[in-house]
């Protein structure tokens, strides 16, 4: 019940204690539900994190409505107005508020969630953006006490979440193996229909190595590529322990050869 579309806040989602869905080790994810007919003010401080993206999506995984968190709109902070002190502010609503001259974005009619990605390149020297959100037209001044049925719905949704996620994200690695994406062949996907970052491409493959073998990855780096990384995940799409282990490289960490 901490996630209320009438009294939203950005709750931590997939990150190092919860390394599921092949989450990116460079990214801290935040989530809040919203209502498509609501008016929301979002503001804060940009700081110097490499990228900040607000993804407006449909219902999140595990809801009884059966949502896949399909991506509808991606709002990149690089396209927003940032003040000299690093502060920013924008409105999200079905229509532009009367008299509002700042940044405004129209809410898609099927929107039910916001997923925020804060993506770091230099983990030790970048500071995350500070984010705030409020619904300006909330129906009551304070949240209502949850009902018995709301508790029941939340417990049912937890079970739905486990079943649907296990089904969806065990079928994908099996498909990679069955279709031969092993030791060199990779499968491109944008995953925007299931909550993936809509401005990003994912290339997935499986490797199988003997005790005396190694995997060599080579690729040209696109000159206009703003962000890239390589990461290891297991066949349940869980990321490796990137707190105490080295399981990824991004464009800042990797050493680029002379060619």
C-alpha positions as CSV (number, residue, x, y, z in Angstrom):
1,X,0.0,0.0,0.0
2,X,3.0,2.3,-0.1
3,X,2.4,2.5,-3.9
4,X,-0.7,4.7,-4.3
5,X,-1.5,6.4,-7.6
6,X,-3.2,9.3,-5.7
7,X,-0.3,9.7,-3.3
8,X,2.6,8.5,-5.4
9,X,6.3,8.3,-4.5
10,X,9.2,6.8,-6.4
11,X,9.9,3.5,-4.6
12,X,13.1,1.5,-5.4
13,X,12.4,-1.3,-7.8
14,X,15.0,-3.6,-9.4
15,X,18.5,-3.0,-8.1
16,X,21.3,-5.0,-6.5
17,X,19.2,-6.7,-3.7
18,X,16.6,-7.7,-6.3
19,X,18.6,-8.7,-9.4
20,X,15.7,-10.0,-11.5
21,X,14.5,-9.5,-15.1
22,X,18.1,-9.1,-16.3
23,X,18.3,-5.7,-14.6
24,X,21.2,-3.4,-15.6
25,X,23.9,-3.1,-12.9
26,X,24.5,0.5,-13.9
27,X,20.9,1.4,-13.3
28,X,18.8,2.1,-10.2
29,X,15.1,1.7,-10.9
30,X,12.2,3.5,-9.3
31,X,8.5,2.9,-9.7
32,X,5.2,4.5,-8.9
33,X,1.6,3.9,-10.1
34,X,-0.3,6.8,-11.6
35,X,-3.8,7.4,-12.9
36,X,-4.1,8.5,-16.6
37,X,-6.7,11.2,-15.6
38,X,-4.5,12.7,-12.9
39,X,-2.3,15.8,-12.9
40,X,1.2,15.2,-11.5
41,X,4.0,17.6,-10.7
42,X,7.5,16.1,-10.8
43,X,10.5,18.1,-9.7
44,X,13.9,17.8,-8.1
45,X,17.7,18.2,-8.7
46,X,19.5,16.8,-11.8
47,X,23.0,16.4,-10.2
48,X,25.5,14.6,-12.4
49,X,24.2,11.0,-13.0
50,X,24.8,9.9,-16.6
51,X,21.2,9.4,-17.6
52,X,17.7,9.9,-16.1
53,X,14.7,8.6,-17.9
54,X,11.0,8.6,-16.9
55,X,9.1,5.8,-18.7
56,X,5.3,6.1,-18.7
57,X,3.8,2.6,-19.0
58,X,0.8,0.5,-18.6
59,X,0.0,-1.7,-15.5
60,X,3.0,-3.2,-13.8
61,X,3.8,-7.0,-13.6
62,X,1.7,-8.8,-11.0
63,X,-1.3,-6.6,-11.0
64,X,-4.6,-8.5,-11.3
65,X,-5.3,-6.5,-14.4
66,X,-2.6,-8.6,-16.1
67,X,-0.3,-5.7,-17.2
68,X,3.1,-6.2,-18.7
69,X,4.3,-2.6,-17.9
70,X,4.3,-1.9,-21.7
71,X,6.3,1.2,-22.5
72,X,4.1,4.1,-23.8
73,X,6.4,7.2,-23.6
74,X,10.0,7.7,-22.7
75,X,10.9,11.1,-21.2
76,X,14.7,11.7,-21.2
77,X,15.9,14.4,-18.8
78,X,18.4,15.6,-21.4
79,X,15.4,17.0,-23.3
80,X,14.0,18.9,-20.2
81,X,14.6,22.4,-19.0
82,X,17.3,22.3,-16.3
83,X,18.0,25.5,-14.3
84,X,21.5,26.8,-13.6
85,X,21.4,25.2,-10.1
86,X,20.5,21.8,-11.6
87,X,16.8,22.0,-10.6
88,X,14.0,20.8,-12.9
89,X,10.2,20.6,-12.9
90,X,7.6,19.3,-15.2
91,X,3.9,18.5,-15.3
92,X,2.3,15.2,-16.5
93,X,-1.4,15.4,-17.2
94,X,-4.0,14.7,-19.9
95,X,-4.1,18.4,-20.9
96,X,-1.7,21.3,-20.3
97,X,-2.7,23.1,-17.0
98,X,-4.0,26.6,-17.5
99,X,-1.3,29.2,-17.2
100,X,1.5,26.6,-17.0
101,X,4.5,27.7,-19.1
102,X,7.1,25.2,-18.0
103,X,7.8,21.6,-19.3
104,X,4.6,19.6,-19.8
105,X,4.0,16.1,-21.1
106,X,0.6,14.6,-22.1
107,X,-0.4,11.4,-20.2
108,X,-1.3,8.5,-22.6
109,X,-4.9,7.4,-22.0
110,X,-3.8,3.9,-20.9
111,X,-1.0,5.0,-18.6
112,X,-0.8,3.4,-15.2
113,X,2.8,3.6,-14.1
114,X,6.1,5.5,-14.1
115,X,9.4,3.7,-14.1
116,X,12.4,5.8,-13.5
117,X,15.9,4.7,-14.6
118,X,18.9,6.5,-13.2
119,X,21.9,5.2,-15.2
120,X,25.5,5.6,-14.0
121,X,28.6,5.4,-16.1
122,X,31.2,6.4,-13.4
123,X,29.8,4.7,-10.3
124,X,32.1,6.4,-7.8
125,X,31.8,10.0,-9.0
126,X,28.2,10.4,-10.2
127,X,25.4,11.5,-7.9
128,X,21.8,10.4,-8.5
129,X,19.1,12.9,-9.3
130,X,16.8,13.9,-6.4
131,X,13.2,13.2,-7.4
132,X,9.8,14.2,-6.0
133,X,6.3,13.6,-7.2
134,X,2.8,14.8,-6.1
135,X,-0.7,14.4,-7.5
136,X,-2.2,17.9,-7.6
137,X,-5.8,16.7,-7.9
138,X,-5.8,13.9,-5.4
139,X,-9.4,13.0,-4.4
140,X,-8.7,13.2,-0.7
141,X,-6.2,15.3,1.4
142,X,-4.7,12.2,2.9
143,X,-4.6,8.5,1.9
144,X,-7.5,6.4,3.0
145,X,-7.0,3.4,5.4
146,X,-6.7,0.2,3.3
147,X,-9.8,-2.0,3.3
148,X,-9.9,-5.8,3.8
149,X,-10.5,-6.3,0.1
150,X,-7.4,-4.1,-0.8
151,X,-5.3,-6.4,1.5
152,X,-6.8,-9.4,-0.3
153,X,-6.1,-7.9,-3.7
154,X,-2.5,-7.2,-2.7
155,X,-1.9,-10.8,-1.6
156,X,-3.5,-12.1,-4.8
157,X,-1.3,-9.8,-6.9
158,X,1.9,-11.1,-5.1
159,X,1.0,-14.6,-6.2
160,X,0.2,-13.5,-9.7
161,X,3.5,-11.6,-9.9
162,X,5.5,-14.7,-9.0
163,X,3.6,-17.0,-11.5
164,X,3.7,-14.6,-14.4
165,X,7.3,-13.6,-14.0
166,X,8.5,-17.1,-13.7
167,X,6.6,-18.2,-16.8
168,X,7.6,-15.2,-19.0
169,X,11.2,-15.0,-18.1
170,X,12.0,-18.7,-18.2
171,X,10.5,-19.1,-21.6
172,X,12.8,-16.5,-23.1
173,X,16.2,-18.1,-22.2
174,X,14.7,-21.5,-23.4
175,X,13.8,-19.8,-26.7
176,X,17.4,-18.5,-27.1
177,X,18.8,-22.0,-26.6
178,X,16.2,-23.7,-28.8
179,X,16.8,-21.3,-31.7
180,X,20.6,-21.6,-31.5
181,X,21.6,-18.3,-29.9
182,X,24.7,-20.0,-28.4
183,X,28.4,-19.1,-28.5
184,X,28.4,-16.2,-30.9
185,X,24.9,-15.7,-32.3
186,X,22.8,-13.0,-30.5
187,X,19.1,-12.1,-30.5
188,X,18.1,-8.4,-30.8
189,X,15.1,-7.2,-28.9
190,X,13.8,-3.9,-27.4
191,X,11.5,-5.4,-24.8
192,X,9.4,-2.3,-24.8
193,X,6.2,-4.4,-24.8
194,X,7.2,-5.8,-21.4
195,X,8.6,-2.7,-19.7
196,X,12.1,-2.6,-21.4
197,X,13.8,0.7,-21.9
198,X,12.1,1.8,-25.2
199,X,15.1,3.8,-26.4
200,X,17.5,0.9,-26.0
201,X,18.3,-2.3,-27.8
202,X,19.1,-5.5,-26.0
203,X,21.3,-8.3,-27.6
204,X,21.1,-11.6,-25.8
205,X,22.8,-14.9,-26.2
206,X,23.9,-18.0,-24.3
207,X,27.5,-19.3,-23.9
208,X,28.6,-22.8,-23.1
209,X,32.3,-23.2,-22.3
210,X,34.6,-26.1,-21.4
211,X,37.1,-25.9,-18.6
212,X,39.8,-25.0,-21.1
213,X,37.7,-22.4,-23.1
214,X,37.0,-18.7,-22.9
215,X,34.5,-16.4,-24.5
216,X,36.0,-13.5,-26.5
217,X,33.6,-10.6,-27.2
218,X,34.5,-8.0,-29.8
219,X,32.4,-5.1,-31.2
220,X,32.8,-1.7,-32.8
221,X,31.5,1.1,-30.6
222,X,29.1,3.4,-32.4
223,X,30.3,6.9,-32.4
224,X,26.9,8.3,-31.4
225,X,26.1,5.6,-28.8
226,X,25.3,7.5,-25.6
227,X,25.4,4.4,-23.3
228,X,26.3,0.8,-23.7
229,X,27.2,-2.1,-21.4
230,X,27.9,-5.8,-21.4
231,X,26.6,-7.9,-18.5
232,X,26.4,-11.5,-17.3
233,X,23.0,-12.9,-16.2
234,X,21.9,-16.5,-15.5
235,X,19.3,-18.5,-17.3
236,X,16.6,-17.2,-14.8
237,X,17.5,-13.7,-16.0
238,X,19.0,-12.8,-12.6
239,X,22.0,-10.6,-12.6
240,X,25.3,-11.5,-11.0
241,X,26.5,-10.1,-7.7
242,X,27.8,-6.8,-8.9
243,X,28.5,-5.5,-5.4
244,X,31.4,-8.0,-4.7
245,X,31.9,-9.5,-8.2
246,X,32.9,-8.2,-11.6
247,X,30.0,-9.2,-13.9
248,X,29.6,-6.2,-16.2
249,X,31.4,-3.4,-18.2
250,X,30.0,-0.2,-19.5
251,X,31.3,2.4,-21.9
252,X,33.1,4.3,-19.1
253,X,34.7,1.3,-17.4
254,X,35.9,-0.6,-20.5
255,X,39.3,0.0,-22.0
256,X,38.8,0.7,-25.8
257,X,41.6,-0.7,-28.0
258,X,43.4,1.6,-30.5
259,X,41.5,0.2,-33.4
